[in-house]
Amino acid sequence: MRFVKMSNAACWKEAQRYLVGGVNSPVRSFRAVGGNPFFVDRGKGPYLWDVEGNRYLDYVCSWGALILGHNNPTVLAAAKRALARGTTFGTPTTGETALAKAITQAVPSMEQVRFVSSGTEAVMSAVRLARAATGRRKILKFDGAYHGHSDALLAQAGSGMATLGIPATPGVPPAVTQETITVPFNDLEAVKRAVRLYRKELACLLVEPVVANSGVIPPASGFLAGLRRLTREAGILLIFDEVITGFRLGYGGAQKRFGVRPDLTLLGKVIGGGFPIGAYGGSKKLMRLVAPAGSVYQAGTLAGHPVAMAAGLAALQALRRPRLYAQLEEKGRILRDGLIRHADEAGVPVAVHQVGSLLTLFFTDRPVRNGDDARAADARRYARYFRGMLKRGIYLPPSAFEAWFISAAHGTRELKMTLKAHQAALKEIA
Ligand SMILES: *Cc1c(COP(=O)(O)O)cnc(C)c1O
């Protein structure tokens, strides 16, 4: 029983005393949209409740991890069963093999897998592996993509870096980012030039196959296939960062959807069923370079955590329902069409990008093909729109540069609620 009624404002004040910026990850603060974050008490299905008892329809879903919605009964039961046997053992469990097997069956390019505790770790471990495998140093990536917060990849990154307008962060030595080459997304000619210029120095090309950290930006037709061709010709490893798209854009991720096979794949978010996780994988030939099979060192005390393995496996099993991804796609389309229709009626120029259950509403009258275009959209207008939606109980990402995540728990009722709030919020910003 709770005797003292808590308020969001009091929680926020207290949090700021003890936590830097009041949060443990920058985009959770409402710095880019104004106001203070609410404090979550619990979640169920597509909804969150804050400590004051207010309900929100959640389009953040723990930044994409919760594709089945909050507190999914199957995932929760699997996590509880695992927990009843102990928390962590630091020695092999069959749960690790089971989740790895399910992943390799779903994503054929991943013949073997290594689990880590976050997407960031997956990315930096795969880059280390790529450098070891090729004997080269440089990394090619795209402006506005986000690949976690490891030093080498915090150059022109998306997500919180874009949200807060930080191009490069202090604390990263120039020698580290000098090895990172950044080119615009959807620009195959720029990739070609970079490959020509750094031919013998590039270890890998790292790409979010659908950019989801500068808002959602789909690859132009033939772009991913072009990357595959260019990298193969130049002996550069192609790494798909599917931390968001994996098991979200289909059971086999973006690589299945677009029919392009990368050398290495990074996973996270969805595969942990709401627990901390990351994974990287590829051909046996590449993966056997990793310790203890090979000499590329990479380790983790809590890697392959039993609860994350059990919850992740339960989530994947639930996702294997044949119609699930078609339904998510349909929900995405309904939302996209409604968002565009009402914006047209209100005379507010927008570009709405939707790929499966990923969606972004850009306030712009120009096409958005890359990071520059995304940054040119009206982020201040988004901030006002965000507040208008929040006031009506719809929680969108507190940043113009993050995707909206639709979950399997979002139903027709929820989509209608969203579009109704959208119509009203547009009136305030038109
Ligand atoms: C979230 C994300 C990461 C980092 O994962 P963490 O678990 O937050 O470390 C890496 N790449 C992409 C594409 C992401 O969206």
The ligand as an SDF file (V2000), in Angstrom:
LIG
                    3D

 15 15  0  0  0  0  0  0  0  0999 V2000
   19.9460    1.0450  -29.5690 C   0  0  0  0  0  0  0  0  0  0  0  0
   20.9070    0.8500  -30.6630 C   0  0  0  0  0  0  0  0  0  0  0  0
   22.2380    0.4620  -30.4090 C   0  0  0  0  0  0  0  0  0  0  0  0
   22.8030    0.3880  -29.0250 C   0  0  0  0  0  0  0  0  0  0  0  0
   22.1760   -0.5600  -28.2380 O   0  0  0  0  0  0  0  0  0  0  0  0
   22.2460   -0.3920  -26.6300 P   0  0  0  0  0  0  0  0  0  0  0  0
   21.6310   -1.6540  -26.1180 O   0  0  0  0  0  0  0  0  0  0  0  0
   21.4710    0.8440  -26.3080 O   0  0  0  0  0  0  0  0  0  0  0  0
   23.6840   -0.2600  -26.2760 O   0  0  0  0  0  0  0  0  0  0  0  0
   23.0380    0.1770  -31.4920 C   0  0  0  0  0  0  0  0  0  0  0  0
   22.5860    0.2760  -32.7540 N   0  0  0  0  0  0  0  0  0  0  0  0
   21.3280    0.6560  -33.0390 C   0  0  0  0  0  0  0  0  0  0  0  0
   20.8710    0.7160  -34.4520 C   0  0  0  0  0  0  0  0  0  0  0  0
   20.4520    0.9850  -32.0020 C   0  0  0  0  0  0  0  0  0  0  0  0
   19.2280    1.4220  -32.2790 O   0  0  0  0  0  0  0  0  0  0  0  0
  1  2  1  0
  2  3  1  0
  2 14  2  0
  3  4  1  0
  3 10  2  0
  4  5  1  0
  5  6  1  0
  6  7  2  0
  6  8  1  0
  6  9  1  0
 10 11  1  0
 11 12  2  0
 12 13  1  0
 12 14  1  0
 14 15  1  0
M  END
$$$$
